[in-house]
Amino acid sequence: VAQFDQVPDPEDADANGNGIGDDVEAFARFMRATKAPPRDPNLSATFDAQAGEAIFVQIGCAICHVRTITTASPGTAINGGAFVVPPALGNKIIHPFSDFLLHDVGTGDGIVQNGGPSTRNKLRTPPLWGLRTRAQFMHDGQSLTLTEAILRHGGEATFVINNFRALSQTNKNRLITFLRSL
Ligand code: HEC
Protein backbone atom coordinates (compact mmCIF):
# COMPACT_ATOMS: atom_id res chain seq x y z
CA VAL A 1 0.00 0.00 0.00
CA ALA A 2 1.46 3.33 -1.06
CA GLN A 3 2.23 5.99 1.51
CA PHE A 4 -0.65 8.20 0.37
CA ASP A 5 -3.14 5.47 -0.44
CA GLN A 6 -4.32 3.66 2.65
CA VAL A 7 -7.35 2.14 0.90
CA PRO A 8 -6.91 -1.52 -0.07
CA ASP A 9 -6.98 -2.11 -3.84
CA PRO A 10 -7.75 -5.35 -5.68
CA GLU A 11 -4.25 -5.37 -7.20
CA ASP A 12 -2.50 -5.29 -3.81
CA ALA A 13 -0.46 -8.31 -2.76
CA ASP A 14 -1.88 -10.05 0.32
CA ALA A 15 -0.30 -11.96 3.18
CA ASN A 16 -1.59 -15.33 1.91
CA GLY A 17 0.00 -14.98 -1.50
CA ASN A 18 -3.42 -14.92 -3.17
CA GLY A 19 -3.73 -11.23 -4.06
CA ILE A 20 -3.54 -10.06 -7.66
CA GLY A 21 -0.35 -8.25 -6.64
CA ASP A 22 1.26 -11.62 -6.01
CA ASP A 23 0.40 -12.63 -9.57
CA VAL A 24 1.90 -9.38 -10.82
CA GLU A 25 5.08 -10.10 -8.87
CA ALA A 26 5.23 -13.69 -10.15
CA PHE A 27 4.68 -12.50 -13.72
CA ALA A 28 7.40 -9.83 -13.35
CA ARG A 29 9.81 -12.51 -12.09
CA PHE A 30 8.97 -14.73 -15.02
CA MET A 31 9.55 -11.89 -17.49
CA ARG A 32 12.88 -10.98 -15.86
CA ALA A 33 13.95 -14.61 -16.21
CA THR A 34 13.10 -14.94 -19.91
CA LYS A 35 16.01 -14.66 -22.31
CA ALA A 36 16.33 -12.60 -25.45
CA PRO A 37 16.03 -14.79 -28.56
CA PRO A 38 19.46 -16.07 -29.66
CA ARG A 39 20.94 -14.73 -32.92
CA ASP A 40 20.13 -16.54 -36.15
CA PRO A 41 23.11 -18.96 -36.26
CA ASN A 42 23.18 -19.35 -40.06
CA LEU A 43 22.76 -15.72 -41.01
CA SER A 44 25.16 -14.41 -38.36
CA ALA A 45 27.88 -16.73 -39.73
CA THR A 46 27.71 -15.17 -43.21
CA PHE A 47 30.31 -12.77 -44.58
CA ASP A 48 27.60 -10.16 -45.22
CA ALA A 49 26.32 -10.17 -41.62
CA GLN A 50 29.85 -9.90 -40.24
CA ALA A 51 30.80 -7.12 -42.64
CA GLY A 52 27.47 -5.45 -41.75
CA GLU A 53 28.35 -5.48 -38.07
CA ALA A 54 31.67 -3.79 -38.78
CA ILE A 55 29.83 -1.09 -40.77
CA PHE A 56 27.32 -0.70 -37.92
CA VAL A 57 30.20 0.13 -35.57
CA GLN A 58 32.15 2.19 -38.11
CA ILE A 59 29.34 4.61 -39.06
CA GLY A 60 28.29 5.20 -35.42
CA CYS A 61 25.15 3.11 -34.83
CA ALA A 62 26.90 1.47 -31.89
CA ILE A 63 27.27 4.83 -30.11
CA CYS A 64 23.70 4.28 -28.88
CA HIS A 65 23.07 0.66 -29.84
CA VAL A 66 25.91 -0.59 -27.62
CA ARG A 67 26.79 -4.23 -28.30
CA THR A 68 28.02 -5.35 -24.91
CA ILE A 69 27.26 -4.20 -21.39
CA THR A 70 27.76 -5.75 -17.96
CA THR A 71 24.73 -5.68 -15.69
CA ALA A 72 24.96 -4.07 -12.23
CA SER A 73 26.48 -6.09 -9.39
CA PRO A 74 24.24 -8.33 -7.30
CA GLY A 75 22.84 -6.39 -4.36
CA THR A 76 22.61 -3.08 -6.26
CA ALA A 77 19.38 -1.25 -5.41
CA ILE A 78 17.70 0.34 -8.42
CA ASN A 79 14.54 2.40 -8.96
CA GLY A 80 14.94 4.01 -5.56
CA GLY A 81 15.24 0.60 -3.90
CA ALA A 82 12.16 -0.91 -5.57
CA PHE A 83 14.34 -3.70 -7.00
CA VAL A 84 17.55 -5.22 -5.72
CA VAL A 85 19.61 -7.00 -8.38
CA PRO A 86 19.68 -10.73 -7.49
CA PRO A 87 22.77 -12.92 -8.11
CA ALA A 88 21.10 -14.51 -11.16
CA LEU A 89 20.93 -11.14 -12.96
CA GLY A 90 24.00 -9.36 -11.57
CA ASN A 91 27.42 -8.95 -13.22
CA LYS A 92 26.29 -10.62 -16.45
CA ILE A 93 27.76 -9.77 -19.83
CA ILE A 94 24.88 -9.19 -22.24
CA HIS A 95 24.61 -8.08 -25.89
CA PRO A 96 21.53 -5.87 -26.05
CA PHE A 97 22.73 -3.41 -28.71
CA SER A 98 21.42 -0.61 -26.50
CA ASP A 99 22.76 1.90 -24.01
CA PHE A 100 19.31 1.99 -22.36
CA LEU A 101 19.59 5.79 -22.31
CA LEU A 102 17.22 8.52 -23.48
CA HIS A 103 18.05 10.27 -26.76
CA ASP A 104 16.35 12.79 -28.98
CA VAL A 105 16.44 11.16 -32.41
CA GLY A 106 13.70 13.39 -33.78
CA THR A 107 10.83 10.93 -33.33
CA GLY A 108 9.70 12.11 -29.89
CA ASP A 109 5.96 12.35 -29.34
CA GLY A 110 5.97 14.91 -26.52
CA ILE A 111 5.27 12.30 -23.87
CA VAL A 112 7.48 12.98 -20.85
CA GLN A 113 9.60 9.97 -19.79
CA ASN A 114 10.36 9.55 -16.11
CA GLY A 115 13.07 12.15 -15.82
CA GLY A 116 11.11 15.40 -16.12
CA PRO A 117 10.08 17.86 -18.85
CA SER A 118 13.45 17.82 -20.62
CA THR A 119 12.73 14.20 -21.61
CA ARG A 120 9.64 15.21 -23.58
CA ASN A 121 11.10 14.43 -26.96
CA LYS A 122 13.46 11.69 -25.91
CA LEU A 123 13.09 7.95 -26.27
CA ARG A 124 15.07 5.14 -24.73
CA THR A 125 17.31 3.30 -27.21
CA PRO A 126 15.49 0.02 -27.87
CA PRO A 127 17.67 -3.09 -27.62
CA LEU A 128 18.13 -4.61 -31.06
CA TRP A 129 18.43 -8.20 -29.84
CA GLY A 130 15.59 -10.26 -31.23
CA LEU A 131 15.04 -7.64 -33.95
CA ARG A 132 14.35 -10.35 -36.55
CA THR A 133 11.25 -11.43 -34.60
CA ARG A 134 9.62 -8.00 -35.03
CA ALA A 135 7.79 -6.63 -38.07
CA GLN A 136 7.02 -3.08 -36.94
CA PHE A 137 9.67 -0.72 -35.70
CA MET A 138 10.13 2.43 -33.61
CA HIS A 139 8.06 3.34 -30.54
CA ASP A 140 4.90 3.84 -32.59
CA GLY A 141 5.32 0.76 -34.79
CA GLN A 142 4.99 3.02 -37.83
CA SER A 143 8.14 1.84 -39.63
CA LEU A 144 7.54 -1.37 -41.56
CA THR A 145 11.06 -1.94 -42.88
CA LEU A 146 14.46 -1.63 -41.24
CA THR A 147 15.60 0.91 -43.82
CA GLU A 148 12.57 3.11 -43.05
CA ALA A 149 13.32 2.83 -39.33
CA ILE A 150 16.94 3.87 -39.87
CA LEU A 151 16.01 6.82 -42.09
CA ARG A 152 13.53 8.09 -39.48
CA HIS A 153 16.35 8.77 -37.00
CA GLY A 154 17.21 12.48 -36.88
CA GLY A 155 18.24 14.77 -34.03
CA GLU A 156 21.25 13.39 -32.17
CA ALA A 157 21.58 10.58 -34.74
CA THR A 158 21.64 12.86 -37.81
CA PHE A 159 25.36 12.56 -38.54
CA VAL A 160 25.21 8.77 -38.19
CA ILE A 161 22.24 8.53 -40.54
CA ASN A 162 24.10 10.73 -43.04
CA ASN A 163 26.91 8.17 -42.87
CA PHE A 164 24.32 5.48 -43.62
CA ARG A 165 22.98 7.46 -46.61
CA ALA A 166 26.52 7.73 -47.96
CA LEU A 167 27.09 3.94 -47.95
CA SER A 168 27.09 2.02 -51.22
CA GLN A 169 23.99 -0.10 -51.84
CA THR A 170 26.09 -3.22 -51.19
CA ASN A 171 27.16 -1.95 -47.78
CA LYS A 172 23.60 -0.83 -46.91
CA ASN A 173 22.46 -4.38 -47.71
CA ARG A 174 25.22 -5.81 -45.49
CA LEU A 175 24.14 -3.61 -42.61
CA ILE A 176 20.52 -4.76 -43.04
CA THR A 177 21.66 -8.42 -43.21
CA PHE A 178 23.47 -7.91 -39.90
CA LEU A 179 20.30 -6.41 -38.34
CA ARG A 180 18.25 -9.35 -39.66
CA SER A 181 20.65 -11.77 -37.95
CA LEU A 182 19.87 -10.30 -34.50
C1 HEC B 1 21.74 8.92 -30.96
C2 HEC B 1 21.44 7.53 -30.65
C3 HEC B 1 21.16 6.57 -31.80
C4 HEC B 1 21.93 6.32 -32.92
C5 HEC B 1 23.27 6.95 -33.30
C6 HEC B 1 21.23 5.29 -33.67
N1 HEC B 1 20.08 4.94 -33.04
FE1 HEC B 1 18.76 3.53 -33.65
N2 HEC B 1 17.46 4.12 -32.21
C7 HEC B 1 17.71 5.08 -31.24
C8 HEC B 1 16.48 5.38 -30.53
C9 HEC B 1 16.33 6.35 -29.36
C10 HEC B 1 15.47 4.60 -31.13
C11 HEC B 1 13.98 4.57 -30.79
C12 HEC B 1 13.27 5.64 -31.66
C13 HEC B 1 11.77 5.50 -31.64
O1 HEC B 1 11.26 4.54 -31.10
O2 HEC B 1 11.08 6.40 -32.19
C14 HEC B 1 16.14 3.79 -32.17
C15 HEC B 1 15.51 2.82 -32.93
C16 HEC B 1 16.14 1.98 -33.84
C17 HEC B 1 15.54 0.86 -34.51
C18 HEC B 1 14.13 0.34 -34.29
C19 HEC B 1 14.15 -0.76 -33.26
C20 HEC B 1 12.77 -1.26 -32.87
O3 HEC B 1 12.72 -2.31 -32.23
O4 HEC B 1 11.76 -0.60 -33.14
C21 HEC B 1 16.49 0.32 -35.34
C22 HEC B 1 16.33 -0.88 -36.27
C23 HEC B 1 17.67 1.13 -35.20
N3 HEC B 1 17.44 2.12 -34.27
C24 HEC B 1 18.86 0.93 -35.89
C25 HEC B 1 19.88 1.87 -35.93
C26 HEC B 1 20.98 1.83 -36.90
C27 HEC B 1 21.18 0.76 -37.96
C28 HEC B 1 21.74 2.94 -36.64
C29 HEC B 1 22.94 3.40 -37.42
C30 HEC B 1 22.70 3.71 -38.84
C31 HEC B 1 21.15 3.63 -35.49
N4 HEC B 1 20.01 2.96 -35.12
C32 HEC B 1 21.69 4.76 -34.87
C33 HEC B 1 18.93 5.66 -30.99
C34 HEC B 1 19.98 5.70 -31.90
Residues whose N, C-alpha, C, O or C-beta is under 5 A from the ligand:
A	BS01	HEC	G60 C61 I63 C64 H103 V105 T107 L123 R124 T125 P126 P127 Q136 F137 M138 H139 A149 I150 E156 A157 V160 F164
